[in-house]
Amino acid sequence: RILIIQGTDDAPSQYIPMMNCIFSAQKIGVLVDACVLSKSKSMFLQQATDLTNGSYLHLGEEFQRGILQHLFTVFLPDKETRKILNIPLQN
């Protein structure tokens, strides 16, 4: 399981290396979770979490103050526990 916390925007030059990492994680069954703190959403990390059945969370500036509670609630539970929890989702 991997948790990625991103504070900057996606770099288009990193698309191919990022997709290679995502496909490798998917192939070996690694769950990729992402928490994005930048102003814009991350298309790379949305794809990574979608393909690996992980959790994606984009926190707006108003929510960044309570980040620790969000991190514990969304990313701490294991795969089996997540099935019984109501994890917040973003569409």
C-alpha positions in Angstrom: 0.0 0.0 0.0 1.3 3.5 -0.9 0.0 6.9 0.2 1.1 9.8 -2.0 0.7 13.3 -0.6 1.0 15.9 -3.4 1.4 19.6 -2.9 2.1 20.7 -6.4 0.5 20.5 -9.8 1.1 17.5 -12.2 4.1 17.8 -14.5 3.1 16.7 -18.0 6.6 15.5 -18.7 6.2 12.9 -16.0 3.1 11.3 -17.6 4.8 8.2 -19.1 6.9 7.4 -16.0 3.9 7.9 -13.8 1.7 5.6 -15.9 4.4 2.9 -15.8 4.4 3.1 -12.0 0.7 2.9 -11.9 0.5 -0.1 -14.2 3.3 -1.8 -12.1 1.4 -1.2 -8.9 -1.8 -2.5 -10.4 -0.1 -5.6 -11.7 1.3 -6.6 -8.3 -1.8 -5.6 -6.4 -0.5 -2.5 -4.6 -3.2 -0.1 -3.4 -2.4 3.5 -4.2 -4.0 6.2 -2.1 -3.6 9.9 -2.9 -4.1 13.1 -1.0 -3.8 16.3 -3.1 -3.1 19.6 -1.4 -2.5 21.8 -4.4 -5.2 24.1 -5.9 -5.9 21.9 -8.9 -6.8 18.3 -9.0 -4.3 15.7 -10.1 -5.3 13.7 -13.2 -2.3 11.4 -12.7 -3.3 10.5 -9.1 -7.0 10.1 -10.0 -5.9 7.5 -12.6 -3.6 5.8 -10.1 -6.2 5.5 -7.4 -8.9 4.4 -9.8 -6.8 1.7 -11.4 -5.6 0.3 -8.1 -8.9 0.7 -6.2 -7.3 3.3 -3.8 -8.7 6.4 -2.3 -8.3 9.9 -3.9 -8.9 13.0 -1.8 -8.4 16.6 -3.0 -8.5 18.9 0.0 -9.4 22.5 -0.6 -7.7 25.3 1.3 -10.5 25.4 3.8 -10.0 21.7 4.7 -6.2 21.7 4.9 -6.3 22.9 8.6 -7.9 19.6 9.6 -5.7 17.5 7.4 -4.6 15.0 10.1 -8.1 13.9 10.9 -8.8 13.5 7.1 -5.6 11.5 6.6 -6.5 9.1 9.5 -10.1 8.7 8.4 -9.4 8.1 4.7 -6.0 6.4 4.5 -5.4 4.5 7.8 -8.0 1.7 7.4 -6.8 -1.4 5.6 -8.5 -2.8 2.5 -10.9 -5.0 4.4 -12.0 -2.3 6.9 -12.7 0.1 4.0 -15.5 -2.2 2.8 -17.5 -1.5 6.0 -16.6 2.2 6.4 -18.3 5.1 4.6 -15.1 6.6 3.1 -15.6 10.1 1.6 -15.4 10.0 -2.2 -14.8 12.7 -4.8 -16.2 12.5 -8.3 
